[in-house]
Amino acid sequence: ICWERGQPGEMDFMTLRVVLHAGGGCSYREKSLLSVVDTVPDAVSSTSWSVQGEDVVLNTCETGAFCFWHREAHGTRFKKRKVASVKLPLQFLRQKCSYEPFQQTVDPFQGYGDADDDEKVLGIIAQGSPVLNNIDLKPACIPFTDFERELRNKGADCDGMVSDFRFIDTDRDGMIDRDEVALLEAASKPGLSLELIQELHAAFLERFHTLDRAFEEMAASAGASKGLCVTCVTLSEFKEFLAGAATMESQLPDSKPLGDGSPLETWVANMPDDDVPEKVFHTLNGRRHATLDSFDFNCLGLQVGLLSICRLDYFQTWVFSTLGKSQDCFEQLFSVDKKKAKKKAKGKDKDDDPTIAREDFQSCLQEKGFSSSDAAFSSIFNLVDRNFDGELSLAELSKFIMNFSYDGVVSSFVALKSFVQDKFGGTDECFKSFLAAEKAATGRISKSVSYESCRKVLDEAGLSEALPDTDIIMLFLVLDEATDKPADGFLNSNEWALLKGFEASSLDGSAARLAKFMQETFGSGEEAYNHIQNACLRRTLAKSMRQTGMRCLARAFACGATGPIPVGSVPVQPTQGPNWVGNRGPGEKRKLALTNPGKLDISREINPHSRYYVSSACAAR
């Protein structure tokens, strides 16, 4: 606020300049020929202003301190007095004074001009903006989680193509680069996805209750048309059965009534290609022969077990991309509800390995942003629960995920099949050895074998020396998933027989759906990578803008609402005395002491109710 009266050099000449800060501070300077009232240098941060009735009162923050001084001429000398408060007529300020806005109000971005859109990063941020500090505008890799998020935003069913993702992050580092996207097309040969086979498996179980019953119905239908009793079916018979299985009448009237056929009917109606039945047929029999027998058909469950391994591989990639690759990062997955944790930990040693239940683990993953269906999560949990107790420990999870490899697990199972064939003559003969070891250990005849008996027989046959990396526990868990049986640490003959279905040629899989979606949505893998990279950069810029804004706001608060504070000074700080916050008694309030920036000659013993100055502007009312 600026005001002048008279002309410079005349006796009645007077100037007035008042600055009222939004934060409550102020500065005042009134000058005439014989008198000057001014703010004490460097004391602006210790001032305040308020409207009291018809006056604007400029005051000092602390009683007993004076932030203004009045110098008045007396003959050839000047008399200087300390002033605690200044009063100005409110009506005078409104009528006579002018308002001079701050320069940053008129030009908030001094020295900066708006750049053209083509000169901005992504058409949003100017090249010289501090938002771009420490940001890589052309990152070499994209985090896997960002890659998946953008695909979801474009409508991709990521939960339905989990098995495809293992073809995109080939080095399992949680990052996607251009070369990996380019190689995706090489892995996108036409083939069946494990998710599609899993849906067919579920539809068969809903309709026929078991895979054995489904094959019996198929064989009975094929035999009825020939007037024969058949034990295997041809490709044409398999196609015919698949087309009418949803509405057919049972060929086995003495068996349990058939179940709901709508899932199977929906699967057939939604087949992506007409040659899907043929691909299913050859996937199940491994192209070993031209027909499909009962064992081949039961390998449908084996594909479901392989899908569970793919889901675990997908989970590992998410962990590495989101949490990191160190063992300490896994502690974030054990942040369950505190009340539950305390109740559970009661009576345990503090050094015990922390554990987490299935429901708490799923909730924690969802809070961290892991998106998955309940069925997929159940598969993941079952495979990492390696002691079959329904709980996970921190050491159990971290060690396993850090060392897990999809290719290593599958290749070890294929190698185990060859080992069993060489050492025992086949899987059936090997299982007989398991049963004998189980009988010797328990003293009773059993139809299933425990992990301990299985491990003992295989080690005696030389498995530890021949195939030291074979994970027998993982084999148990995968075969349990394949037969839809709760994991209990035991195998029966039907589960163990599925080992014969492990064929390297039929386990390659395909990324056809992911490659097709990227092709249809973005045009090409290169365009897809560019689009996702720009989307990631936009999110990074938005985050940087928020952080830059918060830093500027914090800097403004640190400088004080009244303007910059001299380095090394603090306007208000706690008194380091008996009433300081760390030493005060119950119910006592913390006292604050004023620290005046600069060297001020202020006497603390002056009467706080004295030395008020009424502005000369009052004469202008």
Secondary structure, 3 states (H helix, E strand, C coil): CEEEECCCCCCCCEEEEEEECCCCCEEEEEEECCEEEEECCCCHHHEEEEEECCEEEEEECCCCCCCEEEEEEECCEEEEEEECEEEEEHHHHHHHCECCCCHHHHCCCCCCCCCCHHHCECCCECCCCHHHCCCCCCCCEEEHHHHHHHHHHCCCCHHHHHHHHCCCCCCCCCEEEHHHHHHHHHHCCCCCCHHHHHHHHHHHHHHHCCHHHHHHHHHHHHHHHHCCCCCEECHHHHHHHHHHCCCCCCCCCCCCCCCCCHHHHHHHHCCCCCCHHHHHHHHHHCCCCCCEEHHHHHHHHHHHHHHHHHHHHHHHHHHHHHCCCCHHHHHHHHCCCHHHHHHHHCCCCCCCCCEEEHHHHHHHHHHCCCCCCHHHHHHHHHHHCCCCCCEEEHHHHHHHHHHCCHHHHHHHHHHHHHHHHHHHCCHHHHHHHHHHHHHHHHCCCCCEEEHHHHHHHHHHCCHHHHCCCCCHHHHHHHHHHHCCCCCCCEEEHHHHHHHHHCCHHHCCCCCHHHHHHHHHHHCCHHHHHHHHHHHHHHHHHHHHHHHHHHHHHHHHHHHCCCCCCCCCCCCEEECCCCCCCCCCCCCCCCCEEECCCCCCCCCCCCCCCCCEEECHHHHHC
